[in-house]
Amino acid sequence: MADHYETLGVPKDAAAEAIKNAYKKKAKKHHPDRAGGDSATMSAINAAYSVLGDPQKRLNYDKTGTDKVVEVDVKARNMIVGLIVSILDNNEADLPAVDIAAANVEQQITAAETNVREGLRVLKRVEKAMKRIKYKGSGANLVLLALQQRAEDIKQKRVQAELNVTVLKRALEMLSDYEYDWVPGSDIDPAFATATAIEEQMRAAWARLRR
């Protein structure tokens, strides 16, 4: 799929008015009723503006790189269901499934946010290298091309990581609405019905989820 910003010829931080003006200019030039106009090009221009001209659609596009609206709530619900089922399926003892799921999600959020920060640091290093490396030869600048591709890859991964953080935080919000009616020791073998032993079982359940 063509990049909508490139289609309209505007930078990704372009203001709404600049996007609107770029659309008008492109539409006037490529309208099929004009000499040299092209229907396919005009369709791409219209598609680009339909996304970038709408604040919500543009925000989604910037985050995901696609026109498809990401259903954060659906992803969060599916995540919760998967975690709860996994906890209940993999633990013989009756443990506080909601608490374990929430703790697992919190850990995933920490890891995902770390990935976002690390991606930003790497991107800055790559962009700095792109400015500092000077090419004295002729022909294609292969190093620059490689760095540009690397920068684009990092940006895409960062977008996905940020989306993952959004989904995880939404899942944590949803889990806060639930309680697991669990009485410590009530359904656990008496031999393990101590606070320390129960905590160990909870940690073991959590560890299994991390595998």
C-alpha positions, 0 to 999 in steps of 0.5 A, a space after each residue: 500500500 502506498 504511503 498516504 503522506 508520499 501520495 500527497 507530498 507532505 511530511 508526516 508532521 504536516 498540519 491539517 491545512 497543509 494536507 488540505 492544500 496539498 490535496 487540492 493541488 494534487 487533485 487539480 493536477 491529476 483529475 481524469 477530466 484534465 489533460 494528463 490526468 489519471 484515474 488511478 492516481 486520482 483514486 490514490 489521492 482521494 484515498 490518502 486524503 480520506 484518511 489524512 483529512 480525518 483526525 481520528 483516521 490519521 491518528 490510527 494510520 500513524 499508529 498502525 500504518 494501515 487504513 484499517 481501524 484497530 479494535 483495541 477493545 477487541 484485542 484487549 478482550 481476547 488477551 484477557 480471555 486467553 490469559 484467564 483460560 491459560 491460568 485456569 487450565 494450567 493450575 490445579 490449585 484454585 488461584 486468584 486468576 484475575 490477579 495473576 492475569 493483571 500482574 502478567 499484563 503489568 509486566 508485559 506493559 513494562 516490557 513493551 514500553 522498554 521496547 518502545 524506548 529502545 527503538 527510539 534510541 536506536 532510531 536516533 543513532 541510525 538517523 545520526 549516522 545517516 547525517 554523518 556518513 559522507 559518500 565520495 564515490 559515484 553511483 548508488 549510496 548503498 550505506 545510506 540506502 541500508 540505513 534508510 531501510 533500517 530506520 523505516 523498519 525501526 519506525 514500523 516496529 515502534 508503531 506496533 510496539 506502541 499499539 501493543 502498549 495501548 492494548 495492554 493498558 486497555 486490558 489492564 483497565 478491563 481487568 480492574 472491573 473484575 474480582 475473583 472470589 477466592 479464599 486463600 487455602 479454601 481449595 488448596 491442599 492443606 499441605 500447601 495452605 500457607 501464605 508463603 506456599 500460596 505465593 509460590 504457587 502464584 509465582 509459578 503460575 505467573 512464570 508459566 504464562 511468561 514462557 
